[in-house]
Amino acid sequence: MPIVHIDLLPRDAEVKRKVAKEVTEAICRAASCPPEAVSIIFYDMPAESYAVAGKLHCDK
């Protein structure tokens, strides 16, 4: 049973629905498993907790 953990900057439910659908489809193809076997856990990450190239995302 694949369990996928996804860290995201806050996104609305519609974005998470699309991500869940596409990630599930990809896992099913790669692992030859049914969609019911795939679990996805989303973690909403505050913008001040993520940085790229030394700059916080909230400062962009």
CNS distance restraints for C-alpha pairs under 8 A (distance, minus, plus):
assign (resid   1 and name CA) (resid  37 and name CA) 5.01 0.50 0.50
assign (resid   1 and name CA) (resid  38 and name CA) 5.98 0.50 0.50
assign (resid   1 and name CA) (resid  39 and name CA) 7.61 0.50 0.50
assign (resid   2 and name CA) (resid  27 and name CA) 7.77 0.50 0.50
assign (resid   2 and name CA) (resid  37 and name CA) 6.58 0.50 0.50
assign (resid   2 and name CA) (resid  38 and name CA) 5.08 0.50 0.50
assign (resid   2 and name CA) (resid  39 and name CA) 6.33 0.50 0.50
assign (resid   3 and name CA) (resid  38 and name CA) 6.04 0.50 0.50
assign (resid   3 and name CA) (resid  39 and name CA) 4.75 0.50 0.50
assign (resid   3 and name CA) (resid  40 and name CA) 5.79 0.50 0.50
assign (resid   3 and name CA) (resid  41 and name CA) 7.58 0.50 0.50
assign (resid   4 and name CA) (resid  38 and name CA) 7.67 0.50 0.50
assign (resid   4 and name CA) (resid  39 and name CA) 6.17 0.50 0.50
assign (resid   4 and name CA) (resid  40 and name CA) 4.69 0.50 0.50
assign (resid   4 and name CA) (resid  41 and name CA) 6.19 0.50 0.50
assign (resid   5 and name CA) (resid  40 and name CA) 5.92 0.50 0.50
assign (resid   5 and name CA) (resid  41 and name CA) 4.87 0.50 0.50
assign (resid   5 and name CA) (resid  42 and name CA) 6.10 0.50 0.50
assign (resid   5 and name CA) (resid  43 and name CA) 7.47 0.50 0.50
assign (resid   6 and name CA) (resid  40 and name CA) 7.36 0.50 0.50
assign (resid   6 and name CA) (resid  41 and name CA) 6.18 0.50 0.50
assign (resid   6 and name CA) (resid  42 and name CA) 4.92 0.50 0.50
assign (resid   6 and name CA) (resid  43 and name CA) 6.07 0.50 0.50
assign (resid   7 and name CA) (resid  42 and name CA) 6.02 0.50 0.50
assign (resid   7 and name CA) (resid  43 and name CA) 4.74 0.50 0.50
assign (resid   7 and name CA) (resid  44 and name CA) 6.15 0.50 0.50
assign (resid   7 and name CA) (resid  45 and name CA) 6.36 0.50 0.50
assign (resid   8 and name CA) (resid  42 and name CA) 7.11 0.50 0.50
assign (resid   8 and name CA) (resid  43 and name CA) 6.13 0.50 0.50
assign (resid   8 and name CA) (resid  44 and name CA) 5.21 0.50 0.50
assign (resid   8 and name CA) (resid  45 and name CA) 5.61 0.50 0.50
assign (resid   9 and name CA) (resid  44 and name CA) 5.64 0.50 0.50
assign (resid   9 and name CA) (resid  45 and name CA) 4.84 0.50 0.50
assign (resid   9 and name CA) (resid  46 and name CA) 6.08 0.50 0.50
assign (resid   9 and name CA) (resid  47 and name CA) 6.08 0.50 0.50
assign (resid  10 and name CA) (resid  44 and name CA) 5.15 0.50 0.50
assign (resid  10 and name CA) (resid  45 and name CA) 6.27 0.50 0.50
assign (resid  10 and name CA) (resid  46 and name CA) 6.83 0.50 0.50
assign (resid  10 and name CA) (resid  47 and name CA) 7.81 0.50 0.50
assign (resid  11 and name CA) (resid  15 and name CA) 6.23 0.50 0.50
assign (resid  11 and name CA) (resid  16 and name CA) 6.89 0.50 0.50
assign (resid  11 and name CA) (resid  44 and name CA) 7.67 0.50 0.50
assign (resid  12 and name CA) (resid  16 and name CA) 6.60 0.50 0.50
assign (resid  13 and name CA) (resid  17 and name CA) 6.08 0.50 0.50
assign (resid  14 and name CA) (resid  18 and name CA) 6.42 0.50 0.50
assign (resid  15 and name CA) (resid  19 and name CA) 6.22 0.50 0.50
assign (resid  16 and name CA) (resid  20 and name CA) 5.89 0.50 0.50
assign (resid  16 and name CA) (resid  42 and name CA) 8.00 0.50 0.50
assign (resid  17 and name CA) (resid  21 and name CA) 6.13 0.50 0.50
assign (resid  18 and name CA) (resid  22 and name CA) 6.21 0.50 0.50
assign (resid  19 and name CA) (resid  23 and name CA) 5.89 0.50 0.50
assign (resid  20 and name CA) (resid  24 and name CA) 5.89 0.50 0.50
assign (resid  20 and name CA) (resid  40 and name CA) 6.85 0.50 0.50
assign (resid  21 and name CA) (resid  25 and name CA) 6.22 0.50 0.50
assign (resid  22 and name CA) (resid  26 and name CA) 6.23 0.50 0.50
assign (resid  23 and name CA) (resid  27 and name CA) 6.14 0.50 0.50
assign (resid  24 and name CA) (resid  28 and name CA) 6.08 0.50 0.50
assign (resid  24 and name CA) (resid  35 and name CA) 6.28 0.50 0.50
assign (resid  24 and name CA) (resid  38 and name CA) 6.31 0.50 0.50
assign (resid  25 and name CA) (resid  29 and name CA) 6.27 0.50 0.50
assign (resid  25 and name CA) (resid  35 and name CA) 7.23 0.50 0.50
assign (resid  26 and name CA) (resid  30 and name CA) 6.18 0.50 0.50
assign (resid  27 and name CA) (resid  31 and name CA) 5.70 0.50 0.50
assign (resid  27 and name CA) (resid  32 and name CA) 7.71 0.50 0.50
assign (resid  27 and name CA) (resid  33 and name CA) 7.66 0.50 0.50
assign (resid  27 and name CA) (resid  38 and name CA) 7.52 0.50 0.50
assign (resid  28 and name CA) (resid  32 and name CA) 5.16 0.50 0.50
assign (resid  28 and name CA) (resid  33 and name CA) 4.87 0.50 0.50
assign (resid  28 and name CA) (resid  34 and name CA) 5.97 0.50 0.50
assign (resid  28 and name CA) (resid  35 and name CA) 6.25 0.50 0.50
assign (resid  28 and name CA) (resid  38 and name CA) 7.73 0.50 0.50
assign (resid  29 and name CA) (resid  33 and name CA) 7.33 0.50 0.50
assign (resid  33 and name CA) (resid  37 and name CA) 6.54 0.50 0.50
assign (resid  33 and name CA) (resid  38 and name CA) 7.97 0.50 0.50
assign (resid  34 and name CA) (resid  38 and name CA) 7.42 0.50 0.50
assign (resid  45 and name CA) (resid  49 and name CA) 6.50 0.50 0.50
assign (resid  45 and name CA) (resid  50 and name CA) 7.46 0.50 0.50
assign (resid  46 and name CA) (resid  50 and name CA) 7.24 0.50 0.50
assign (resid  47 and name CA) (resid  56 and name CA) 7.14 0.50 0.50
assign (resid  47 and name CA) (resid  57 and name CA) 5.29 0.50 0.50
assign (resid  47 and name CA) (resid  58 and name CA) 4.93 0.50 0.50
assign (resid  48 and name CA) (resid  56 and name CA) 5.83 0.50 0.50
assign (resid  48 and name CA) (resid  57 and name CA) 6.24 0.50 0.50
assign (resid  48 and name CA) (resid  58 and name CA) 5.36 0.50 0.50
assign (resid  49 and name CA) (resid  56 and name CA) 7.24 0.50 0.50
assign (resid  49 and name CA) (resid  57 and name CA) 7.84 0.50 0.50
assign (resid  50 and name CA) (resid  56 and name CA) 5.74 0.50 0.50
assign (resid  50 and name CA) (resid  57 and name CA) 5.75 0.50 0.50
assign (resid  51 and name CA) (resid  55 and name CA) 5.10 0.50 0.50
assign (resid  51 and name CA) (resid  56 and name CA) 4.11 0.50 0.50
assign (resid  51 and name CA) (resid  57 and name CA) 5.46 0.50 0.50
assign (resid  52 and name CA) (resid  56 and name CA) 6.63 0.50 0.50
assign (resid  52 and name CA) (resid  57 and name CA) 7.19 0.50 0.50
assign (resid  55 and name CA) (resid  59 and name CA) 6.84 0.50 0.50
assign (resid  55 and name CA) (resid  60 and name CA) 7.71 0.50 0.50
assign (resid  56 and name CA) (resid  60 and name CA) 7.16 0.50 0.50
